[in-house]
Amino acid sequence: MYEAYFGLRERPFSKTPDPRFLFLSHGHREALARMQYAVEERDLVLLTGEIGCGKTTLSRALMDALDDSFKVVCLINPRLTPLEFLSSVARHLGVNEPARFKVELLEQIGTLLFEYYEKGMTPVVVIDEAQLVPHKETFDEIRLLTNFQLDDRNLISIVLMGQPELKHRLKHRAYEPLRQRIGMQYDLKPLNREETAEYLDFRILKAGGQPGLFSAAAVEAVYTYSSGTPRMINHEASLALLECFGRGDERVGKAVIDAVMLELEGCWTTT
């Protein structure tokens, strides 16, 4: 609707986790580097962060950065029993008919992992929203997957991603065996004020526009609303461009953001 008006090829603030639009703040760059290093070392890595901080987009960027020597399995619905989890991993790795019983299922997975090793490939299991894993026993199976190893290396890499409650959950002494297997971890933080301004310009540029579309006062208002959380920035910025287009303004000013804020506050006002 407003793309041509602002000289954009596409909408810059989509809610989908498109790695093309990943803004590498200091924190995001560090998180991605740690994830990539852990995967290359066939290690277990833990990435935590608040809702909307960009964890899923980082996982997509990680997948894009890995070459054909990696076999990536992404589980986006971790509400699985232990057997369901193992069956899902087996199926995604290439087992045509996962066994119905755990012992046979683990044998199938182990055989396949060794075959990948002989081919020079590293299987990577990415578990998104891992705080939703319902059973401690499922976490036990995640840990036991790291037992598939040779004398000098693991045969599989695992990436656990989730909200901060995942980290709090794993602090319980019942999860000590799993914690000891974590070779790398990172807690992803929201953007600061300067990064929020850079983020807005970055996504505008990626969409084909020119930087500076949001005034300094508008950037400050966006940061105040979002606290630097990328998903919230996207929501407000998208509405701001629509409002700006409707007004016929060439640039997003604070008045536009104020109007958007009234709209957002009205959506959640109860009577």
Sequence and secondary structure as in RCSB ss.txt:
>XXXX:A:sequence
MYEAYFGLRERPFSKTPDPRFLFLSHGHREALARMQYAVEERDLVLLTGEIGCGKTTLSRALMDALDDSFKVVCL
INPRLTPLEFLSSVARHLGVNEPARFKVELLEQIGTLLFEYYEKGMTPVVVIDEAQLVPHKETFDEIRLLTNFQL
DDRNLISIVLMGQPELKHRLKHRAYEPLRQRIGMQYDLKPLNREETAEYLDFRILKAGGQPGLFSAAAVEAVYTY
SSGTPRMINHEASLALLECFGRGDERVGKAVIDAVMLELEGCWTTT
>XXXX:A:secstr
  TTTTT SS TT SS  GGG    HHHHHHHHHHHHHHHTT EEEEEE TTSSHHHHHHHHHHHS TTEEEEEE
S     HHHHHHHHHHHHT SS  SSHHHHHHHHHHHHHHHHHTT EEEEEETTGGG   HHHHHHHHHHTT B 
SS BS EEEEEE HHHHHHHTSGGGHHHHTTEEEEEEE    HHHHHHHHHHHHHHTT  TT B HHHHHHHHHH
HTT HHHHHHHHHHHHHHHHHHT SSB HHHHHHHHHHHHHHT   
